[in-house]
Amino acid sequence: MKLAGMLEFRHFKLIAAVADTGSLAAASRQLHLTSSALSHQLRDAEERLGVQLFQRRQRRLLLTGSGEKLLLSARRVLNEVAQAEAICRANPQDDLLRLSTGCYTVYGWLPPILGRWQAEHPRVELRIVLEATRQPLGALLNGELDLALTTDVPPQARLAQTALFEDELMLVVPENHALAQRGHATAEDLAREHLLTYAAPREQLDVFTRVLWPAGIEPHRVSPVPLTEALIELVRGGIGVTALPQWMLPDQSPGLRTIRLTPRGIRRRWSAVTRASRQRPAPLTHFIQLLRERFSAPDATGPRAASRRRGERPLSHTRRET
C-alpha cells in the first residue's frame, strides 16, 4: 500500500479530463495517453489521498463527494497554468531556444548538431530544459519549451511534428538466460522476470504501456535504475532484464543478448515536435533542418546508423530511455 502523498500536475489534468468526458477512454484521447496508463494514474491518485474520486454508473465515471471538492482545486491549478502559457506565447523570445526530449540518452548524440547550429546562431541562447525530460509534450503545450524530441506523438491540432527516425525496443537479457535463444519474448514471459527500468512513472515506459499493460500483466519484480550504463551492467551480471533500443547498447556487448518484444516487435517513431500555433523563428527552423539532415538516409534506423554512415565514433549513452 502506498503512503499518502501530494498529487502531481498530471493528476489534476486526469481528474478534470475524466470529469469532463465521463470515461477513461475519452479522457485518454484528450490527454494522449492510453486508457491503461490513465487507469494506473487514477489509482495512484486515489491511493495517495486515501479516498475514492470516481464511481462507475451505467458505463460512466461520476465524481464522488471527495472528487467534486478536488475538481475545484484542479480547475484553479489548470487555469493558472493556462494563463501562464498565454503569457509565454504573448511574449515570444526568438533569441532563446528551449529544448528537451523524452529520453536523456538523446543528449549523447545532440552535441554535433548543436555545434553546427550554434556556429550559425551565436546570439541565440540554447537552453536545455532537463526537468521537462519526463513530460516534454506537456511542457511544450504549456509554453515551457520550443522544441521536444520524443517518440510516437499522436496527431493533434496543437502540435506540429517532423519525423526523424525509427527504432525498435528490444529485451536485453544475459547470454545464458532462458529467453536468450528465443525469437521473441511475450508479456507472459516478463511476468516471471526481475525487470530493470529507468526511474520514471510507469505510464511513460513503453515496456509497460505497449507490452505488459495491454496483456493485463505486472512483472514479478521491478527495480528503477537511473543510468543506462548501470542497467546494462546489471543485466550482464544476471540481476534482471531490461528493455532498450539496440542503438543504446555498446557496439561490443559480450555477455548480452537482445530479443524482440512480442511477435511483431515494438517499433517507435522519433519526431521533432513544436507548437503548431506559433510561427517558427529562423533558428528553430534551422535546428529542425539539421536534425532531418542527420537522419535523412533511406535506411536510417537511429542515431548509431547515422553516425556509422558519416564515419563518426560511436557515441556513449548514459541515461534514461522511455
LUMSEMAR-425816 format. One record per residue (C-alpha): residue in one letter; x, y, z; residue number from 1. Coordinates in pm, 1 decimal. Layout:
BEGIN
> a:X:Y:Z:NUM .
...
This chain:
BEGIN
> m:0.0:0.0:0.0:1 .
> k:129.8:346.3:-89.2:2 .
> l:182.5:614.7:169.8:3 .
> a:-25.6:930.2:144.3:4 .
> g:144.5:1193.5:-64.9:5 .
> m:94.5:1508.1:-268.9:6 .
> l:-74.7:1495.5:-606.1:7 .
> e:112.8:1597.5:-918.1:8 .
> f:2.2:1821.3:-1206.4:9 .
> r:-73.0:1512.1:-1419.0:10 .
> h:-327.5:1400.3:-1159.2:11 .
> f:-515.1:1732.2:-1182.3:12 .
> k:-528.5:1703.3:-1562.2:13 .
> l:-659.0:1349.0:-1532.5:14 .
> i:-932.3:1439.1:-1281.3:15 .
> a:-1054.4:1729.3:-1494.7:16 .
> a:-1046.5:1524.6:-1815.9:17 .
> v:-1241.9:1232.7:-1669.1:18 .
> a:-1492.4:1469.5:-1509.1:19 .
> d:-1542.8:1644.6:-1845.1:20 .
> t:-1567.8:1331.4:-2060.2:21 .
> g:-1715.1:1075.6:-1820.8:22 .
> s:-1481.1:790.3:-1914.8:23 .
> l:-1114.6:691.2:-1918.3:24 .
> a:-1132.4:607.9:-2289.0:25 .
> a:-1247.0:958.6:-2384.1:26 .
> a:-1001.9:1117.1:-2140.0:27 .
> s:-717.9:913.7:-2292.8:28 .
> r:-785.0:1070.3:-2634.0:29 .
> q:-786.4:1416.3:-2479.1:30 .
> l:-463.8:1363.2:-2282.6:31 .
> h:-284.3:1149.0:-2546.1:32 .
> l:-222.5:861.3:-2305.5:33 .
> t:-354.1:506.0:-2311.4:34 .
> s:-656.6:406.0:-2105.6:35 .
> s:-434.9:164.6:-1912.8:36 .
> a:-193.2:443.8:-1823.0:37 .
> l:-479.9:665.5:-1703.2:38 .
> s:-628.7:381.0:-1501.4:39 .
> h:-298.8:334.7:-1318.7:40 .
> q:-266.1:711.2:-1276.5:41 .
> l:-616.9:736.9:-1124.5:42 .
> r:-544.8:450.1:-887.9:43 .
> d:-221.8:623.0:-785.5:44 .
> a:-409.3:948.6:-708.5:45 .
> e:-671.9:768.9:-500.8:46 .
> e:-405.9:575.9:-307.6:47 .
> r:-213.9:894.7:-233.1:48 .
> l:-527.3:1061.7:-99.1:49 .
> g:-682.1:756.8:62.1:50 .
> v:-1024.6:832.4:-89.5:51 .
> q:-1229.7:726.6:-392.3:52 .
> l:-1259.8:1003.6:-651.5:53 .
> f:-1494.9:842.5:-906.0:54 .
> q:-1762.3:575.6:-904.8:55 .
> r:-1894.7:388.6:-1209.7:56 .
> r:-2262.8:422.4:-1300.3:57 .
> q:-2408.2:297.6:-1628.5:58 .
> r:-2069.5:295.3:-1805.6:59 .
> r:-1985.7:647.7:-1687.8:60 .
> l:-1742.2:761.9:-1421.0:61 .
> l:-1906.9:1008.3:-1184.3:62 .
> l:-1733.4:1217.3:-919.6:63 .
> t:-1773.0:1123.9:-556.5:64 .
> g:-1809.7:1397.6:-293.7:65 .
> s:-1433.3:1397.8:-240.4:66 .
> g:-1380.1:1405.0:-615.5:67 .
> e:-1601.1:1712.6:-657.4:68 .
> k:-1403.9:1902.1:-393.7:69 .
> l:-1073.9:1807.5:-554.9:70 .
> l:-1203.0:1904.3:-900.7:71 .
> l:-1248.7:2264.9:-782.6:72 .
> s:-882.4:2280.4:-684.8:73 .
> a:-778.3:2108.1:-1006.5:74 .
> r:-967.2:2366.8:-1214.3:75 .
> r:-787.2:2651.0:-1034.9:76 .
> v:-445.6:2491.5:-1092.6:77 .
> l:-513.8:2422.4:-1460.3:78 .
> n:-646.3:2775.3:-1511.8:79 .
> e:-331.4:2927.7:-1362.9:80 .
> v:-115.2:2714.8:-1590.3:81 .
> a:-322.7:2817.7:-1893.5:82 .
> q:-276.2:3184.2:-1801.1:83 .
> a:98.7:3133.5:-1768.6:84 .
> e:102.2:2964.6:-2110.1:85 .
> a:-82.2:3260.7:-2262.6:86 .
> i:176.3:3499.8:-2116.6:87 .
> c:459.7:3292.4:-2263.3:88 .
> r:300.6:3288.1:-2607.2:89 .
> a:226.5:3659.7:-2596.8:90 .
> n:595.0:3731.9:-2534.6:91 .
> p:794.2:3503.0:-2764.2:92 .
> q:1171.9:3507.6:-2725.1:93 .
> d:1325.9:3449.4:-3066.2:94 .
> d:1671.3:3491.3:-2911.7:95 .
> l:1613.5:3179.5:-2698.5:96 .
> l:1567.6:2815.0:-2799.8:97 .
> r:1440.7:2587.4:-2521.9:98 .
> l:1491.0:2219.3:-2592.7:99 .
> s:1403.3:1896.4:-2415.9:100 .
> t:1347.5:1534.8:-2507.2:101 .
> g:1163.2:1225.3:-2391.1:102 .
> c:1495.7:1048.6:-2333.0:103 .
> y:1810.5:1161.2:-2150.7:104 .
> t:2014.1:944.0:-2387.3:105 .
> v:1936.0:1172.4:-2681.1:106 .
> y:2168.9:1430.5:-2526.8:107 .
> g:2451.2:1192.6:-2619.8:108 .
> w:2408.1:1241.4:-2996.8:109 .
> l:2297.5:1606.4:-2995.8:110 .
> p:2637.7:1781.4:-2950.0:111 .
> p:2749.2:1762.3:-3317.9:112 .
> i:2416.4:1912.7:-3425.6:113 .
> l:2427.7:2175.8:-3151.6:114 .
> g:2778.6:2276.8:-3254.7:115 .
> r:2680.4:2335.1:-3618.2:116 .
> w:2365.5:2521.8:-3517.7:117 .
> q:2534.7:2744.7:-3259.1:118 .
> a:2803.5:2846.0:-3509.4:119 .
> e:2534.5:2998.6:-3733.4:120 .
> h:2326.9:3146.1:-3448.8:121 .
> p:2583.4:3276.6:-3197.0:122 .
> r:2342.8:3532.3:-3048.2:123 .
> v:2065.8:3282.2:-2975.7:124 .
> e:2078.1:3124.3:-2630.1:125 .
> l:2025.4:2748.4:-2626.8:126 .
> r:1863.8:2626.0:-2305.8:127 .
> i:1828.2:2251.1:-2244.6:128 .
> v:1537.6:2204.4:-2003.5:129 .
> l:1630.7:1881.1:-1825.1:130 .
> e:1337.4:1895.5:-1584.1:131 .
> a:1098.0:1859.5:-1881.5:132 .
> t:1258.0:1533.3:-1998.9:133 .
> r:990.4:1313.9:-1840.8:134 .
> q:697.8:1506.3:-1992.9:135 .
> p:826.6:1709.1:-2289.7:136 .
> l:490.2:1737.8:-2467.6:137 .
> g:318.8:1878.4:-2161.3:138 .
> a:597.6:2132.8:-2119.8:139 .
> l:572.3:2218.9:-2489.3:140 .
> l:196.7:2277.2:-2474.9:141 .
> n:235.8:2481.2:-2155.6:142 .
> g:477.4:2718.7:-2329.9:143 .
> e:783.0:2599.6:-2135.7:144 .
> l:961.7:2458.4:-2442.9:145 .
> d:1015.1:2548.6:-2807.1:146 .
> l:1118.3:2202.2:-2928.2:147 .
> a:1069.4:1848.5:-2796.9:148 .
> l:1239.9:1537.4:-2935.2:149 .
> t:1028.8:1236.0:-2849.5:150 .
> t:854.5:922.0:-2976.3:151 .
> d:509.8:822.1:-3101.3:152 .
> v:329.2:1154.7:-3081.0:153 .
> p:-41.2:1119.4:-3169.2:154 .
> p:-155.8:1374.5:-3429.3:155 .
> q:-332.4:1677.3:-3286.3:156 .
> a:-402.2:2032.7:-3399.6:157 .
> r:-189.3:2196.8:-3129.2:158 .
> l:132.3:2013.8:-3226.8:159 .
> a:343.8:2009.6:-3541.9:160 .
> q:591.4:1725.6:-3584.5:161 .
> t:876.0:1638.7:-3819.8:162 .
> a:964.9:1268.4:-3848.8:163 .
> l:1332.3:1187.7:-3777.1:164 .
> f:1394.2:810.7:-3748.4:165 .
> e:1250.3:483.8:-3620.1:166 .
> d:1390.9:236.3:-3369.8:167 .
> e:1277.4:-85.7:-3203.5:168 .
> l:1256.7:-155.3:-2831.6:169 .
> m:1433.2:-484.9:-2754.2:170 .
> l:1453.6:-705.7:-2446.3:171 .
> v:1812.4:-725.0:-2318.5:172 .
> v:1899.6:-1043.7:-2126.9:173 .
> p:2217.7:-1222.8:-2010.1:174 .
> e:2358.5:-1458.1:-2274.7:175 .
> n:2282.3:-1763.4:-2059.3:176 .
> h:1923.1:-1656.9:-1987.1:177 .
> a:1638.6:-1895.6:-2068.0:178 .
> l:1496.0:-1642.3:-2317.6:179 .
> a:1829.5:-1577.2:-2494.3:180 .
> q:1763.7:-1829.2:-2771.4:181 .
> r:1400.6:-1732.0:-2826.0:182 .
> g:1282.4:-1543.4:-3131.4:183 .
> h:1074.4:-1307.6:-2919.0:184 .
> a:950.1:-1252.7:-2562.6:185 .
> t:587.6:-1204.1:-2459.7:186 .
> a:426.7:-1016.8:-2173.4:187 .
> e:370.9:-1354.4:-2005.3:188 .
> d:747.1:-1418.6:-2020.1:189 .
> l:816.4:-1086.5:-1847.0:190 .
> a:569.6:-1164.7:-1569.1:191 .
> r:828.0:-1403.2:-1419.8:192 .
> e:1125.0:-1168.9:-1456.1:193 .
> h:1301.6:-907.0:-1244.6:194 .
> l:1250.9:-606.4:-1473.6:195 .
> l:1503.5:-323.1:-1454.5:196 .
> t:1367.1:10.3:-1578.8:197 .
> y:1450.2:378.2:-1576.0:198 .
> a:1339.6:584.8:-1278.0:199 .
> a:1025.8:721.6:-1444.8:200 .
> p:648.8:680.8:-1397.5:201 .
> r:540.7:350.6:-1548.2:202 .
> e:290.6:519.7:-1778.9:203 .
> q:591.7:675.1:-1956.3:204 .
> l:771.3:343.3:-2014.5:205 .
> d:688.4:162.2:-2339.7:206 .
> v:753.7:-179.2:-2189.4:207 .
> f:453.2:-119.2:-1961.3:208 .
> t:218.4:74.0:-2191.0:209 .
> r:279.8:-133.8:-2505.9:210 .
> v:372.4:-479.6:-2376.4:211 .
> l:268.4:-553.1:-2017.3:212 .
> w:-47.0:-349.8:-1951.1:213 .
> p:-229.6:-441.7:-2275.1:214 .
> a:-193.4:-803.5:-2157.9:215 .
> g:-305.2:-716.6:-1805.0:216 .
> i:29.2:-821.9:-1658.3:217 .
> e:263.7:-682.3:-1393.7:218 .
> p:616.8:-827.0:-1368.6:219 .
> h:723.6:-1028.3:-1065.1:220 .
> r:966.2:-755.2:-955.3:221 .
> v:1055.8:-407.2:-1084.0:222 .
> s:1364.1:-203.0:-988.6:223 .
> p:1425.9:152.9:-1115.3:224 .
> v:1782.4:231.6:-1225.8:225 .
> p:1882.5:591.0:-1317.6:226 .
> l:2165.6:523.7:-1568.5:227 .
> t:2179.6:328.0:-1892.3:228 .
> e:2531.8:202.5:-1821.2:229 .
> a:2414.9:69.9:-1483.9:230 .
> l:2114.9:-102.1:-1646.5:231 .
> i:2340.1:-278.9:-1894.8:232 .
> e:2592.0:-393.6:-1634.7:233 .
> l:2318.1:-521.0:-1400.9:234 .
> v:2171.6:-727.2:-1683.7:235 .
> r:2518.4:-854.5:-1775.4:236 .
> g:2562.9:-959.3:-1413.5:237 .
> g:2241.0:-1163.1:-1417.7:238 .
> i:2044.1:-933.0:-1184.0:239 .
> g:1750.0:-890.9:-1420.9:240 .
> v:1638.8:-795.9:-1772.3:241 .
> t:1564.8:-459.1:-1931.4:242 .
> a:1411.7:-305.3:-2244.4:243 .
> l:1629.7:-77.9:-2460.6:244 .
> p:1662.8:12.2:-2828.5:245 .
> q:1960.1:-152.7:-2999.5:246 .
> w:2137.6:179.1:-3060.1:247 .
> m:2180.0:237.9:-2687.3:248 .
> l:2393.9:-73.3:-2640.9:249 .
> p:2773.0:-64.3:-2693.2:250 .
> d:2897.6:-193.0:-3029.4:251 .
> q:3057.5:-483.2:-2844.6:252 .
> s:2823.1:-629.3:-2581.3:253 .
> p:2974.8:-953.3:-2450.8:254 .
> g:2752.1:-1147.6:-2215.9:255 .
> l:2429.3:-995.9:-2351.5:256 .
> r:2157.4:-1095.9:-2597.2:257 .
> t:1872.6:-889.5:-2742.1:258 .
> i:1541.8:-1038.2:-2848.4:259 .
> r:1225.4:-889.2:-2994.4:260 .
> l:939.2:-788.6:-2766.2:261 .
> t:613.4:-950.0:-2886.5:262 .
> p:599.6:-1138.6:-3217.5:263 .
> r:561.9:-818.3:-3421.3:264 .
> g:810.3:-607.0:-3226.0:265 .
> i:774.3:-267.5:-3060.4:266 .
> r:878.1:-1.5:-3308.1:267 .
> r:880.9:368.6:-3224.3:268 .
> r:893.7:679.9:-3441.4:269 .
> w:1104.9:971.9:-3321.8:270 .
> s:992.7:1323.2:-3415.1:271 .
> a:1089.6:1685.6:-3362.9:272 .
> v:776.9:1845.9:-3216.8:273 .
> t:681.0:2214.7:-3187.2:274 .
> r:362.8:2405.5:-3108.1:275 .
> a:156.8:2442.2:-3422.1:276 .
> s:10.7:2775.8:-3312.9:277 .
> r:343.0:2954.9:-3313.8:278 .
> q:527.9:3062.5:-3625.9:279 .
> r:870.4:2900.9:-3618.7:280 .
> p:1154.1:3152.1:-3590.6:281 .
> a:1452.2:3100.6:-3821.4:282 .
> p:1684.2:2948.0:-3554.0:283 .
> l:1424.7:2683.8:-3464.7:284 .
> t:1357.0:2603.7:-3830.3:285 .
> h:1730.7:2562.6:-3892.7:286 .
> f:1773.0:2333.4:-3592.2:287 .
> i:1499.0:2101.7:-3721.2:288 .
> q:1658.0:2109.2:-4066.6:289 .
> l:1988.8:1988.8:-3918.0:290 .
> l:1807.5:1705.9:-3739.0:291 .
> r:1641.1:1596.4:-4063.2:292 .
> e:1974.7:1600.3:-4246.8:293 .
> r:2129.6:1372.9:-3985.5:294 .
> f:1861.4:1106.9:-4029.9:295 .
> s:1767.7:1165.6:-4393.8:296 .
> a:1917.3:848.6:-4548.5:297 .
> p:1651.8:595.0:-4666.7:298 .
> d:1789.4:321.0:-4437.4:299 .
> a:1818.9:540.0:-4127.2:300 .
> t:1706.2:345.5:-3820.5:301 .
> g:1854.8:551.6:-3539.7:302 .
> p:2145.4:763.0:-3416.4:303 .
> r:2404.5:486.8:-3441.5:304 .
> a:2317.7:410.0:-3803.9:305 .
> a:2353.0:776.8:-3892.5:306 .
> s:2689.0:808.4:-3716.0:307 .
> r:2825.9:496.9:-3891.6:308 .
> r:2728.3:633.8:-4234.4:309 .
> r:2920.4:952.0:-4155.2:310 .
> g:3224.1:773.4:-4013.0:311 .
> e:3173.3:916.6:-3665.0:312 .
> r:3295.5:749.6:-3349.8:313 .
> p:3019.5:550.7:-3171.6:314 .
> l:2852.4:751.7:-2902.8:315 .
> s:2821.0:653.9:-2537.0:316 .
> h:2474.6:663.3:-2382.7:317 .
> t:2432.1:721.7:-2012.9:318 .
> r:2075.8:796.1:-1910.2:319 .
> r:1705.4:732.7:-1945.9:320 .
> e:1502.7:591.5:-2234.9:321 .
> t:1127.0:583.9:-2226.2:322 .
